[in-house]
């Protein structure tokens, strides 16, 4: 058999498969019925408020939060309000 015969056969099979795929899709489109939702007022969505970032708890130092606050107030007195001293400097 020559190459031309195989090409025509392959084209015929491909075209047949395309027709089989198109036929069910066109029938489904003809029978489609739109379903609409009942007319209800749309509620406004609540926006989530961003939570303030929490400082990571340093449990390796062995001090409680209250002890850490006291130490930072003592150590940061008179320093620039940056880094670990942010919020504790005076």
C-alpha positions in Angstrom: 0.0 0.0 0.0 1.2 3.4 -0.7 1.5 6.5 1.6 -1.4 8.3 -0.1 -3.8 5.6 0.8 -2.8 5.6 4.5 -3.1 9.4 4.6 -6.7 9.3 3.2 -7.7 6.5 5.6 -6.2 8.4 8.6 -8.0 11.6 7.5 -11.3 9.8 7.2 -11.0 8.2 10.6 -10.1 11.5 12.2 -13.0 13.3 10.5 -15.4 10.6 11.7 -14.2 11.0 15.3 -14.7 14.7 15.1 -18.3 14.2 13.9 -19.0 11.9 16.8 -17.6 14.4 19.2 -19.6 17.3 17.7 -23.0 15.6 17.5 -23.6 15.1 21.3 -22.5 18.6 22.1 -25.0 20.2 19.6 -27.9 18.1 21.0 -27.0 19.1 24.5 -27.1 22.8 23.5 -30.6 22.4 22.0 -32.0 20.9 25.2 -30.4 23.4 27.6 -32.8 25.1 30.0 -31.5 28.0 32.1 -32.2 27.8 35.9 -32.4 31.2 37.6 -32.0 31.9 41.2 -34.9 33.4 43.1 -34.8 37.2 43.5 -33.3 37.8 46.9 -31.4 40.8 48.0 -27.7 40.3 47.9 -26.0 40.6 51.4 -22.8 42.5 51.6 -19.9 40.3 52.6 -18.1 41.2 55.8 -14.5 42.1 55.3 -12.0 40.5 57.6 -10.0 42.9 59.7 -6.3 42.3 59.8 -5.0 41.2 63.1 -2.0 42.8 64.6 1.1 40.7 64.2 2.1 38.9 67.4 5.7 38.9 68.5 7.1 35.4 68.5 7.3 33.9 72.0 10.9 33.2 72.9 10.6 30.2 75.2 14.3 29.4 75.0 15.4 32.3 77.3 13.3 31.1 80.2 11.7 34.4 81.0 8.0 35.2 81.1 6.4 37.9 79.1 6.1 40.1 82.1 9.8 39.6 83.0 10.8 40.4 79.4 8.7 43.6 79.4 10.4 44.8 82.6 13.8 44.0 81.3 13.2 45.8 78.0 11.8 48.9 79.8 15.0 49.0 81.9 17.5 48.3 79.1 15.9 50.5 76.4 15.6 53.6 78.6 17.1 56.5 76.6 17.8 54.5 73.5 16.5 54.9 69.9 13.0 53.4 69.4 14.0 50.7 67.0 14.7 47.0 66.8 14.1 45.1 70.1 13.5 48.5 71.9 10.6 49.5 69.6 7.7 50.5 71.9 9.9 50.3 75.1 12.2 53.3 74.6 11.4 56.6 76.3 
